[in-house]
Amino acid sequence: MDLLSAGIIICVIILLICLSAFFSSAETALTAASDARMRQLARKGRKRAQIVEKLRKNRERLIGAILVGNNAVNVLASSIATSAAISLTGESGVAVATLFMTVLLVLFAEVLPKSYAINHADEFALRIAYPVRVLVWLLTPITAAIRLIVVSILGRSTTTTDREDELRGLIRLHAEDTADEEGRETGAMLSSVLDLGDITVEEIMTHRAAVTSLNIEDRPEDILSFILNSPHTRHPLYSESPENIVGIVHVKDLLRQLHAQTDKDALDIDIAQIATEPYFVPETTQLFSQLQAFRSRREHFAVVVDEYGDLRGIVTLEDILEEIVGDIDDEHDTDLPGLTPQPDGSYIVDGTVTIRDINRALDLELPDDQASTIAGLVLYESRNIPRVGQEFIFHKMGFRIRKRNHNQITSLRIWKQNGSAGTRT
């Protein structure tokens, strides 16, 4: 073999290795590129992003074309190198060419290009969009035939991708990889948005036992005094029984009415005329649906009822927003009502406090799928109506019954407990 022939062979091998590197990096970049970013760029009119989206819609054809091209150039490069090595060194050239080409292909056609592509997936995918589209079009007959053979042997794939689970995983990875508190809070907020479709109004509502409402028969001065001492801006109005909600009194409406009155008859107001019609929602409504309903109706307050139409509690737009962003406190808010820390590390908690509020306040993971309040959880786990003073241990927490009103648990003491489940009296 003369020097010219050797030079040509080396140039051809280098060219084939470069093509192999292109195929390897293209496969990695086009599969690792961000779907979300490609969608945003495509909507902004980026032609290359639109091509990437079209290529990724048929991943089997895309990967098939790249693999055909990659294997073809690898086999051709190895064959040429083996032939040249045999002509130079005889039969030992096979081993020499195998070792030499393995090192070159692994290093320069696999590791280096794929490492670069994985670190610059979006940018590189946009750069190679046009040549890969041409390659896929040229190799379509071959990839179609290969696909037909594969389907005839293995059958068609029935695996589907759960996009929500994939998105949750990405959010969790982002939160775990973020060192600052802001990044972790962002991840928690994004996860909470996805949870809105799984949580019902019943799980976050203020239970009727904790709802303070106005009696339509009360004197106007008593109603004004009650509202002035309340941190809330909306108040249910009932007639005859607290279960019979007939309207909602907004503080702004009341102030407008008072402003319209003269000093002489400032307290001569009709609360029923000021109140607006109550908005009733079933307790099984999902938070996402309720959020959309609040937006469409331009409402911030709803009365929650059960399947029989009986009052269960109230829910507000702020309650739903707090499920996403956490507690929203203003200058009139207090700490979680009904939860009082004790010097020994335990907590005194009212039975009507919801499990979700306790979990957020104390960073716990008590289950709320079978009960919405802490008293309901104790009843569910104990399978009976416990006596005052009785203690339980479950979900790594201790519970002691402090007060009971007939069959209703009104007060408990809870504390963190690292022990096996059980009860003692």
Secondary structure, 3 states (H helix, E strand, C coil): CCHHHHHHHHHHHHHHHHHHHHHHHHHHHHHHCCHHHHHHHHHCCCHHHHHHHHHHHCHHHHHHHHHHHHHHHHHHHHHHHHHHHHHHHHHHHHHHHHHHHHHHHHHHHHHHHHHHHHHCHHHHHHHCHHHHHHHHHHCHHHHHHHHHHHHHHHCCCCCCCCHHHHHHHHHHHHHHHCCCHHHHHHHHHHHHHHHCCCCEHHHHCEEHHHCCCEECCCCHHHHHHHHHCCCCCEEEEECCCCCCEEEEEEHHHHHHHHHHCCCCCCCCCCHHHHCECCCEEECCCEHHHHHHHHHHHCCCEEEEECCCCCEEEEEEHHHHHHHHHCCCCCCCCCCCCCEEECCCCCEEEECCCEHHHHHHHHCCCCCCCCCCEHHHHHHHHHCCCCCCCCEEEECCEEEEEEEEECCEEEEEEEEECCCCCEEEC
